[in-house]
């Protein structure tokens, strides 16, 4: 049996209905921040970093997202290289959702991609 229904007219109701989506641009044109210091980044990792910061989702990130994006880069490269542990794969999945890199993550943030047509 479902619980009580929210009232969209009340300002503090949990039910707000479907919120409108924020349509992201096709590409983020802001400059990518510098990779975090403390390790040597491979050419592939640097390219992935730049690609992520050019993604539509990056238009909603600020520099405080840098450590999360860097962790996602490290975990992803380890996964693709066959060197990742199960917890690294799990962390990469969670980071991808939190960064809005997956369809579920985009939906949770209310983001939509610009129509390609």
N, CA, C and O atoms as a GROMACS GRO file, in nm:
protein
  468
    1UNK      N    1   0.084  -0.117   0.000
    1UNK     CA    2   0.000   0.000   0.000
    1UNK      C    3   0.090   0.124   0.000
    1UNK      O    4   0.174   0.138   0.089
    2UNK      N    5   0.074   0.213  -0.096
    2UNK     CA    6   0.161   0.330  -0.103
    2UNK      C    7   0.129   0.428   0.009
    2UNK      O    8   0.019   0.429   0.064
    3UNK      N    9   0.228   0.511   0.040
    3UNK     CA   10   0.211   0.612   0.145
    3UNK      C   11   0.131   0.731   0.094
    3UNK      O   12   0.081   0.730  -0.018
    4UNK      N   13   0.118   0.833   0.177
    4UNK     CA   14   0.041   0.950   0.138
    4UNK      C   15   0.105   1.020   0.019
    4UNK      O   16   0.227   1.020   0.003
    5UNK      N   17   0.021   1.079  -0.063
    5UNK     CA   18   0.069   1.151  -0.180
    5UNK      C   19   0.115   1.289  -0.139
    5UNK      O   20   0.054   1.353  -0.053
    6UNK      N   21   0.223   1.335  -0.202
    6UNK     CA   22   0.271   1.469  -0.177
    6UNK      C   23   0.181   1.571  -0.244
    6UNK      O   24   0.107   1.539  -0.338
    7UNK      N   25   0.188   1.693  -0.197
    7UNK     CA   26   0.110   1.800  -0.256
    7UNK      C   27   0.207   1.896  -0.324
    7UNK      O   28   0.284   1.965  -0.257
    8UNK      N   29   0.203   1.902  -0.456
    8UNK     CA   30   0.296   1.985  -0.532
    8UNK      C   31   0.275   2.133  -0.508
    8UNK      O   32   0.361   2.213  -0.543
    9UNK      N   33   0.163   2.171  -0.448
    9UNK     CA   34   0.135   2.312  -0.422
    9UNK      C   35   0.198   2.362  -0.293
    9UNK      O   36   0.214   2.482  -0.274
   10UNK      N   37   0.235   2.271  -0.205
   10UNK     CA   38   0.298   2.310  -0.079
   10UNK      C   39   0.448   2.326  -0.098
   10UNK      O   40   0.510   2.241  -0.161
   11UNK      N   41   0.508   2.432  -0.045
   11UNK     CA   42   0.649   2.458  -0.072
   11UNK      C   43   0.745   2.355  -0.015
   11UNK      O   44   0.855   2.339  -0.068
   12UNK      N   45   0.708   2.283   0.091
   12UNK     CA   46   0.799   2.187   0.151
   12UNK      C   47   0.759   2.042   0.125
   12UNK      O   48   0.810   1.950   0.189
   13UNK      N   49   0.667   2.021   0.031
   13UNK     CA   50   0.625   1.886  -0.002
   13UNK      C   51   0.737   1.813  -0.074
   13UNK      O   52   0.811   1.873  -0.153
   14UNK      N   53   0.749   1.685  -0.047
   14UNK     CA   54   0.851   1.606  -0.117
   14UNK      C   55   0.813   1.582  -0.263
   14UNK      O   56   0.899   1.553  -0.346
   15UNK      N   57   0.688   1.594  -0.294
   15UNK     CA   58   0.642   1.570  -0.430
   15UNK      C   59   0.642   1.701  -0.507
   15UNK      O   60   0.569   1.794  -0.472
   16UNK      N   61   0.722   1.708  -0.606
   16UNK     CA   62   0.728   1.828  -0.688
   16UNK      C   63   0.690   1.798  -0.832
   16UNK      O   64   0.690   1.887  -0.917
   17UNK      N   65   0.659   1.673  -0.860
   17UNK     CA   66   0.634   1.636  -0.998
   17UNK      C   67   0.766   1.627  -1.073
   17UNK      O   68   0.873   1.632  -1.013
   18UNK      N   69   0.757   1.613  -1.202
   18UNK     CA   70   0.880   1.604  -1.282
   18UNK      C   71   0.937   1.744  -1.297
   18UNK      O   72   0.872   1.835  -1.346
   19UNK      N   73   1.061   1.757  -1.254
   19UNK     CA   74   1.124   1.887  -1.270
   19UNK      C   75   1.175   1.900  -1.413
   19UNK      O   76   1.208   1.799  -1.476
   20UNK      N   77   1.181   2.020  -1.463
   20UNK     CA   78   1.229   2.034  -1.600
   20UNK      C   79   1.377   1.998  -1.610
   20UNK      O   80   1.454   2.020  -1.516
   21UNK      N   81   1.413   1.944  -1.722
   21UNK     CA   82   1.552   1.907  -1.743
   21UNK      C   83   1.634   2.027  -1.786
   21UNK      O   84   1.586   2.115  -1.857
   22UNK      N   85   1.758   2.029  -1.742
   22UNK     CA   86   1.855   2.127  -1.787
   22UNK      C   87   1.921   2.067  -1.911
   22UNK      O   88   1.986   1.963  -1.901
   23UNK      N   89   1.907   2.131  -2.023
   23UNK     CA   90   1.965   2.080  -2.148
   23UNK      C   91   2.111   2.125  -2.153
   23UNK      O   92   2.140   2.245  -2.153
   24UNK      N   93   2.200   2.028  -2.157
   24UNK     CA   94   2.343   2.057  -2.158
   24UNK      C   95   2.390   2.088  -2.301
   24UNK      O   96   2.333   2.036  -2.397
   25UNK      N   97   2.492   2.171  -2.314
   25UNK     CA   98   2.545   2.197  -2.447
   25UNK      C   99   2.614   2.072  -2.502
   25UNK      O  100   2.643   1.978  -2.427
   26UNK      N  101   2.638   2.070  -2.631
   26UNK     CA  102   2.702   1.952  -2.692
   26UNK      C  103   2.845   1.931  -2.643
   26UNK      O  104   2.894   1.818  -2.641
   27UNK      N  105   2.911   2.039  -2.605
   27UNK     CA  106   3.050   2.032  -2.561
   27UNK      C  107   3.075   2.146  -2.464
   27UNK      O  108   3.021   2.255  -2.480
   28UNK      N  109   3.157   2.120  -2.362
   28UNK     CA  110   3.197   2.225  -2.269
   28UNK      C  111   3.318   2.297  -2.328
   28UNK      O  112   3.417   2.234  -2.363
   29UNK      N  113   3.308   2.427  -2.339
   29UNK     CA  114   3.417   2.505  -2.399
   29UNK      C  115   3.505   2.573  -2.294
   29UNK      O  116   3.598   2.645  -2.330
   30UNK      N  117   3.477   2.551  -2.168
   30UNK     CA  118   3.559   2.608  -2.062
   30UNK      C  119   3.693   2.534  -2.057
   30UNK      O  120   3.699   2.416  -2.091
   31UNK      N  121   3.800   2.600  -2.015
   31UNK     CA  122   3.929   2.531  -2.008
   31UNK      C  123   3.929   2.426  -1.897
   31UNK      O  124   3.870   2.446  -1.790
   32UNK      N  125   3.996   2.316  -1.923
   32UNK     CA  126   4.008   2.209  -1.823
   32UNK      C  127   4.106   2.252  -1.716
   32UNK      O  128   4.209   2.313  -1.748
   33UNK      N  129   4.077   2.222  -1.590
   33UNK     CA  130   4.176   2.252  -1.485
   33UNK      C  131   4.297   2.160  -1.500
   33UNK      O  132   4.294   2.062  -1.574
   34UNK      N  133   4.401   2.194  -1.429
   34UNK     CA  134   4.522   2.111  -1.431
   34UNK      C  135   4.496   1.980  -1.357
   34UNK      O  136   4.421   1.976  -1.259
   35UNK      N  137   4.560   1.875  -1.405
   35UNK     CA  138   4.553   1.747  -1.334
   35UNK      C  139   4.614   1.762  -1.196
   35UNK      O  140   4.711   1.837  -1.180
   36UNK      N  141   4.562   1.693  -1.096
   36UNK     CA  142   4.620   1.702  -0.961
   36UNK      C  143   4.766   1.655  -0.960
   36UNK      O  144   4.803   1.561  -1.031
   37UNK      N  145   4.846   1.722  -0.880
   37UNK     CA  146   4.987   1.684  -0.865
   37UNK      C  147   4.997   1.562  -0.775
   37UNK      O  148   4.900   1.524  -0.709
   38UNK      N  149   5.114   1.503  -0.771
   38UNK     CA  150   5.137   1.392  -0.679
   38UNK      C  151   5.160   1.259  -0.746
   38UNK      O  152   5.195   1.161  -0.681
   39UNK      N  153   5.141   1.254  -0.876
   39UNK     CA  154   5.167   1.131  -0.950
   39UNK      C  155   5.196   1.168  -1.094
   39UNK      O  156   5.167   1.278  -1.138
   40UNK      N  157   5.254   1.074  -1.166
   40UNK     CA  158   5.280   1.094  -1.308
   40UNK      C  159   5.161   1.038  -1.384
   40UNK      O  160   5.125   0.921  -1.370
   41UNK      N  161   5.101   1.122  -1.466
   41UNK     CA  162   4.984   1.084  -1.545
   41UNK      C  163   5.029   1.038  -1.683
   41UNK      O  164   5.111   1.104  -1.747
   42UNK      N  165   4.976   0.926  -1.728
   42UNK     CA  166   5.011   0.876  -1.862
   42UNK      C  167   4.947   0.965  -1.968
   42UNK      O  168   4.857   1.044  -1.940
   43UNK      N  169   4.994   0.950  -2.090
   43UNK     CA  170   4.937   1.026  -2.201
   43UNK      C  171   4.789   0.993  -2.217
   43UNK      O  172   4.708   1.082  -2.243
   44UNK      N  173   4.754   0.866  -2.202
   44UNK     CA  174   4.614   0.825  -2.214
   44UNK      C  175   4.528   0.888  -2.104
   44UNK      O  176   4.418   0.935  -2.131
   45UNK      N  177   4.580   0.890  -1.981
   45UNK     CA  178   4.506   0.951  -1.870
   45UNK      C  179   4.487   1.101  -1.894
   45UNK      O  180   4.379   1.154  -1.868
   46UNK      N  181   4.589   1.168  -1.942
   46UNK     CA  182   4.577   1.311  -1.971
   46UNK      C  183   4.473   1.336  -2.080
   46UNK      O  184   4.396   1.432  -2.072
   47UNK      N  185   4.471   1.249  -2.181
   47UNK     CA  186   4.372   1.265  -2.288
   47UNK      C  187   4.231   1.240  -2.236
   47UNK      O  188   4.139   1.314  -2.271
   48UNK      N  189   4.212   1.138  -2.154
   48UNK     CA  190   4.082   1.109  -2.095
   48UNK      C  191   4.037   1.226  -2.007
   48UNK      O  192   3.920   1.264  -2.010
   49UNK      N  193   4.128   1.283  -1.929
   49UNK     CA  194   4.100   1.400  -1.846
   49UNK      C  195   4.048   1.515  -1.932
   49UNK      O  196   3.944   1.575  -1.901
   50UNK      N  197   4.118   1.545  -2.039
   50UNK     CA  198   4.075   1.655  -2.128
   50UNK      C  199   3.940   1.623  -2.191
   50UNK      O  200   3.854   1.711  -2.200
   51UNK      N  201   3.920   1.499  -2.234
   51UNK     CA  202   3.793   1.460  -2.296
   51UNK      C  203   3.677   1.474  -2.197
   51UNK      O  204   3.569   1.521  -2.234
   52UNK      N  205   3.699   1.434  -2.073
   52UNK     CA  206   3.593   1.446  -1.973
   52UNK      C  207   3.558   1.592  -1.948
   52UNK      O  208   3.441   1.625  -1.931
   53UNK      N  209   3.659   1.679  -1.945
   53UNK     CA  210   3.634   1.821  -1.920
   53UNK      C  211   3.576   1.892  -2.043
   53UNK      O  212   3.535   2.007  -2.032
   54UNK      N  213   3.572   1.826  -2.157
   54UNK     CA  214   3.505   1.879  -2.276
   54UNK      C  215   3.363   1.824  -2.289
   54UNK      O  216   3.286   1.870  -2.373
   55UNK      N  217   3.329   1.726  -2.206
   55UNK     CA  218   3.198   1.661  -2.217
   55UNK      C  219   3.087   1.761  -2.182
   55UNK      O  220   3.112   1.861  -2.115
   56UNK      N  221   2.966   1.734  -2.226
   56UNK     CA  222   2.853   1.820  -2.189
   56UNK      C  223   2.837   1.834  -2.037
   56UNK      O  224   2.803   1.942  -1.988
   57UNK      N  225   2.861   1.726  -1.964
   57UNK     CA  226   2.844   1.728  -1.819
   57UNK      C  227   2.940   1.826  -1.752
   57UNK      O  228   2.907   1.885  -1.650
   58UNK      N  229   3.058   1.843  -1.809
   58UNK     CA  230   3.159   1.932  -1.750
   58UNK      C  231   3.113   2.076  -1.745
   58UNK      O  232   3.167   2.156  -1.670
   59UNK      N  233   3.013   2.111  -1.825
   59UNK     CA  234   2.961   2.247  -1.820
   59UNK      C  235   2.896   2.276  -1.685
   59UNK      O  236   2.873   2.392  -1.652
   60UNK      N  237   2.866   2.171  -1.607
   60UNK     CA  238   2.804   2.187  -1.477
   60UNK      C  239   2.902   2.164  -1.361
   60UNK      O  240   2.864   2.176  -1.244
   61UNK      N  241   3.026   2.131  -1.393
   61UNK     CA  242   3.127   2.108  -1.290
   61UNK      C  243   3.207   2.236  -1.268
   61UNK      O  244   3.219   2.320  -1.358
   62UNK      N  245   3.260   2.250  -1.148
   62UNK     CA  246   3.359   2.354  -1.125
   62UNK      C  247   3.489   2.284  -1.085
   62UNK      O  248   3.497   2.161  -1.089
   63UNK      N  249   3.590   2.361  -1.048
   63UNK     CA  250   3.720   2.299  -1.020
   63UNK      C  251   3.716   2.206  -0.899
   63UNK      O  252   3.804   2.121  -0.885
   64UNK      N  253   3.617   2.220  -0.813
   64UNK     CA  254   3.608   2.130  -0.698
   64UNK      C  255   3.578   1.987  -0.739
   64UNK      O  256   3.596   1.895  -0.659
   65UNK      N  257   3.533   1.965  -0.863
   65UNK     CA  258   3.509   1.831  -0.914
   65UNK      C  259   3.639   1.762  -0.957
   65UNK      O  260   3.638   1.642  -0.986
   66UNK      N  261   3.748   1.836  -0.962
   66UNK     CA  262   3.876   1.782  -1.009
   66UNK      C  263   3.918   1.651  -0.945
   66UNK      O  264   3.950   1.556  -1.016
   67UNK      N  265   3.919   1.642  -0.811
   67UNK     CA  266   3.960   1.515  -0.749
   67UNK      C  267   3.869   1.398  -0.787
   67UNK      O  268   3.918   1.286  -0.806
   68UNK      N  269   3.740   1.422  -0.798
   68UNK     CA  270   3.648   1.313  -0.836
   68UNK      C  271   3.673   1.270  -0.980
   68UNK      O  272   3.673   1.151  -1.010
   69UNK      N  273   3.695   1.367  -1.069
   69UNK     CA  274   3.722   1.334  -1.209
   69UNK      C  275   3.856   1.260  -1.220
   69UNK      O  276   3.868   1.164  -1.296
   70UNK      N  277   3.957   1.306  -1.144
   70UNK     CA  278   4.087   1.239  -1.146
   70UNK      C  279   4.076   1.095  -1.096
   70UNK      O  280   4.137   1.005  -1.152
   71UNK      N  281   3.998   1.074  -0.990
   71UNK     CA  282   3.977   0.938  -0.940
   71UNK      C  283   3.907   0.852  -1.045
   71UNK      O  284   3.943   0.736  -1.065
   72UNK      N  285   3.807   0.909  -1.110
   72UNK     CA  286   3.737   0.836  -1.215
   72UNK      C  287   3.833   0.797  -1.327
   72UNK      O  288   3.827   0.686  -1.379
   73UNK      N  289   3.922   0.888  -1.364
   73UNK     CA  290   4.022   0.859  -1.468
   73UNK      C  291   4.110   0.743  -1.425
   73UNK      O  292   4.130   0.649  -1.501
   74UNK      N  293   4.162   0.748  -1.302
   74UNK     CA  294   4.252   0.641  -1.255
   74UNK      C  295   4.180   0.507  -1.249
   74UNK      O  296   4.235   0.405  -1.292
   75UNK      N  297   4.058   0.506  -1.194
   75UNK     CA  298   3.984   0.380  -1.183
   75UNK      C  299   3.949   0.326  -1.321
   75UNK      O  300   3.960   0.206  -1.344
   76UNK      N  301   3.908   0.412  -1.412
   76UNK     CA  302   3.868   0.367  -1.546
   76UNK      C  303   3.986   0.306  -1.621
   76UNK      O  304   3.973   0.201  -1.684
   77UNK      N  305   4.099   0.371  -1.613
   77UNK     CA  306   4.218   0.318  -1.682
   77UNK      C  307   4.260   0.185  -1.621
   77UNK      O  308   4.301   0.094  -1.694
   78UNK      N  309   4.249   0.171  -1.490
   78UNK     CA  310   4.281   0.043  -1.425
   78UNK      C  311   4.184  -0.066  -1.469
   78UNK      O  312   4.224  -0.180  -1.491
   79UNK      N  313   4.056  -0.030  -1.480
   79UNK     CA  314   3.956  -0.128  -1.523
   79UNK      C  315   3.985  -0.173  -1.666
   79UNK      O  316   3.989  -0.292  -1.694
   80UNK      N  317   4.005  -0.078  -1.755
   80UNK     CA  318   4.028  -0.111  -1.896
   80UNK      C  319   4.160  -0.185  -1.916
   80UNK      O  320   4.176  -0.260  -2.012
   81UNK      N  321   4.254  -0.162  -1.824
   81UNK     CA  322   4.382  -0.233  -1.833
   81UNK      C  323   4.381  -0.368  -1.764
   81UNK      O  324   4.482  -0.438  -1.765
   82UNK      N  325   4.269  -0.406  -1.702
   82UNK     CA  326   4.259  -0.535  -1.636
   82UNK      C  327   4.331  -0.541  -1.503
   82UNK      O  328   4.360  -0.650  -1.453
   83UNK      N  329   4.360  -0.425  -1.443
   83UNK     CA  330   4.434  -0.422  -1.316
   83UNK      C  331   4.348  -0.379  -1.198
   83UNK      O  332   4.399  -0.370  -1.086
   84UNK      N  333   4.221  -0.352  -1.220
   84UNK     CA  334   4.136  -0.297  -1.114
   84UNK      C  335   4.085  -0.405  -1.020
   84UNK      O  336   4.062  -0.519  -1.059
   85UNK      N  337   4.068  -0.366  -0.895
   85UNK     CA  338   4.004  -0.454  -0.797
   85UNK      C  339   3.853  -0.430  -0.806
   85UNK      O  340   3.807  -0.338  -0.873
   86UNK      N  341   3.778  -0.514  -0.737
   86UNK     CA  342   3.632  -0.500  -0.738
   86UNK      C  343   3.589  -0.367  -0.678
   86UNK      O  344   3.496  -0.304  -0.729
   87UNK      N  345   3.655  -0.323  -0.571
   87UNK     CA  346   3.613  -0.197  -0.510
   87UNK      C  347   3.645  -0.080  -0.602
   87UNK      O  348   3.571   0.019  -0.602
   88UNK      N  349   3.754  -0.087  -0.681
   88UNK     CA  350   3.784   0.020  -0.776
   88UNK      C  351   3.677   0.028  -0.885
   88UNK      O  352   3.635   0.136  -0.925
   89UNK      N  353   3.634  -0.088  -0.931
   89UNK     CA  354   3.528  -0.090  -1.032
   89UNK      C  355   3.399  -0.033  -0.975
   89UNK      O  356   3.328   0.041  -1.043
   90UNK      N  357   3.369  -0.066  -0.850
   90UNK     CA  358   3.250  -0.013  -0.785
   90UNK      C  359   3.261   0.139  -0.768
   90UNK      O  360   3.165   0.211  -0.792
   91UNK      N  361   3.377   0.187  -0.726
   91UNK     CA  362   3.396   0.331  -0.710
   91UNK      C  363   3.384   0.404  -0.844
   91UNK      O  364   3.326   0.513  -0.850
   92UNK      N  365   3.436   0.344  -0.949
   92UNK     CA  366   3.424   0.406  -1.082
   92UNK      C  367   3.278   0.417  -1.122
   92UNK      O  368   3.236   0.518  -1.178
   93UNK      N  369   3.201   0.315  -1.093
   93UNK     CA  370   3.059   0.317  -1.125
   93UNK      C  371   2.987   0.427  -1.047
   93UNK      O  372   2.906   0.500  -1.103
   94UNK      N  373   3.017   0.436  -0.919
   94UNK     CA  374   2.954   0.540  -0.836
   94UNK      C  375   2.997   0.680  -0.881
   94UNK      O  376   2.914   0.771  -0.889
   95UNK      N  377   3.124   0.697  -0.911
   95UNK     CA  378   3.171   0.828  -0.957
   95UNK      C  379   3.106   0.866  -1.090
   95UNK      O  380   3.069   0.981  -1.110
   96UNK      N  381   3.093   0.770  -1.180
   96UNK     CA  382   3.029   0.798  -1.309
   96UNK      C  383   2.887   0.848  -1.288
   96UNK      O  384   2.843   0.942  -1.355
   97UNK      N  385   2.815   0.787  -1.196
   97UNK     CA  386   2.679   0.834  -1.165
   97UNK      C  387   2.682   0.973  -1.104
   97UNK      O  388   2.605   1.060  -1.146
   98UNK      N  389   2.769   0.995  -1.005
   98UNK     CA  390   2.774   1.125  -0.936
   98UNK      C  391   2.817   1.237  -1.030
   98UNK      O  392   2.774   1.352  -1.014
   99UNK      N  393   2.901   1.206  -1.126
   99UNK     CA  394   2.947   1.307  -1.221
   99UNK      C  395   2.848   1.327  -1.335
   99UNK      O  396   2.866   1.416  -1.419
  100UNK      N  397   2.743   1.245  -1.338
  100UNK     CA  398   2.643   1.258  -1.444
  100UNK      C  399   2.688   1.200  -1.576
  100UNK      O  400   2.642   1.243  -1.682
  101UNK      N  401   2.779   1.102  -1.572
  101UNK     CA  402   2.833   1.044  -1.695
  101UNK      C  403   2.750   0.926  -1.745
  101UNK      O  404   2.774   0.875  -1.855
  102UNK      N  405   2.653   0.882  -1.667
  102UNK     CA  406   2.566   0.771  -1.708
  102UNK      C  407   2.424   0.825  -1.728
  102UNK      O  408   2.391   0.931  -1.676
  103UNK      N  409   2.341   0.753  -1.802
  103UNK     CA  410   2.202   0.798  -1.816
  103UNK      C  411   2.131   0.813  -1.681
  103UNK      O  412   2.056   0.909  -1.661
  104UNK      N  413   2.154   0.719  -1.589
  104UNK     CA  414   2.091   0.730  -1.457
  104UNK      C  415   2.144   0.851  -1.381
  104UNK      O  416   2.067   0.921  -1.315
  105UNK      N  417   2.273   0.877  -1.390
  105UNK     CA  418   2.331   0.993  -1.324
  105UNK      C  419   2.279   1.123  -1.381
  105UNK      O  420   2.255   1.219  -1.308
  106UNK      N  421   2.262   1.127  -1.513
  106UNK     CA  422   2.208   1.248  -1.576
  106UNK      C  423   2.062   1.269  -1.533
  106UNK      O  424   2.022   1.382  -1.502
  107UNK      N  425   1.985   1.163  -1.530
  107UNK     CA  426   1.845   1.175  -1.489
  107UNK      C  427   1.834   1.221  -1.344
  107UNK      O  428   1.748   1.302  -1.310
  108UNK      N  429   1.921   1.169  -1.257
  108UNK     CA  430   1.918   1.207  -1.116
  108UNK      C  431   1.948   1.356  -1.097
  108UNK      O  432   1.899   1.417  -1.002
  109UNK      N  433   2.028   1.412  -1.184
  109UNK     CA  434   2.062   1.553  -1.177
  109UNK      C  435   1.968   1.642  -1.258
  109UNK      O  436   1.978   1.765  -1.252
  110UNK      N  437   1.879   1.581  -1.332
  110UNK     CA  438   1.786   1.659  -1.413
  110UNK      C  439   1.853   1.715  -1.537
  110UNK      O  440   1.815   1.822  -1.584
  111UNK      N  441   1.951   1.644  -1.591
  111UNK     CA  442   2.023   1.689  -1.709
  111UNK      C  443   1.976   1.610  -1.831
  111UNK      O  444   1.939   1.494  -1.821
  112UNK      N  445   1.978   1.675  -1.944
  112UNK     CA  446   1.948   1.609  -2.072
  112UNK      C  447   2.048   1.661  -2.173
  112UNK      O  448   2.095   1.775  -2.164
  113UNK      N  449   2.080   1.577  -2.272
  113UNK     CA  450   2.171   1.619  -2.378
  113UNK      C  451   2.095   1.693  -2.485
  113UNK      O  452   1.978   1.664  -2.511
  114UNK      N  453   2.161   1.789  -2.545
  114UNK     CA  454   2.102   1.864  -2.655
  114UNK      C  455   2.071   1.768  -2.769
  114UNK      O  456   2.150   1.677  -2.796
  115UNK      N  457   1.959   1.788  -2.835
  115UNK     CA  458   1.919   1.701  -2.945
  115UNK      C  459   2.022   1.710  -3.056
  115UNK      O  460   2.061   1.820  -3.096
  116UNK      N  461   2.067   1.596  -3.106
  116UNK     CA  462   2.170   1.592  -3.210
  116UNK      C  463   2.118   1.627  -3.348
  116UNK      O  464   2.197   1.649  -3.439
  117UNK      N  465   1.986   1.631  -3.365
  117UNK     CA  466   1.932   1.656  -3.500
  117UNK      C  467   1.928   1.801  -3.537
  117UNK      O  468   1.886   1.836  -3.647
   0.00000   0.00000   0.00000
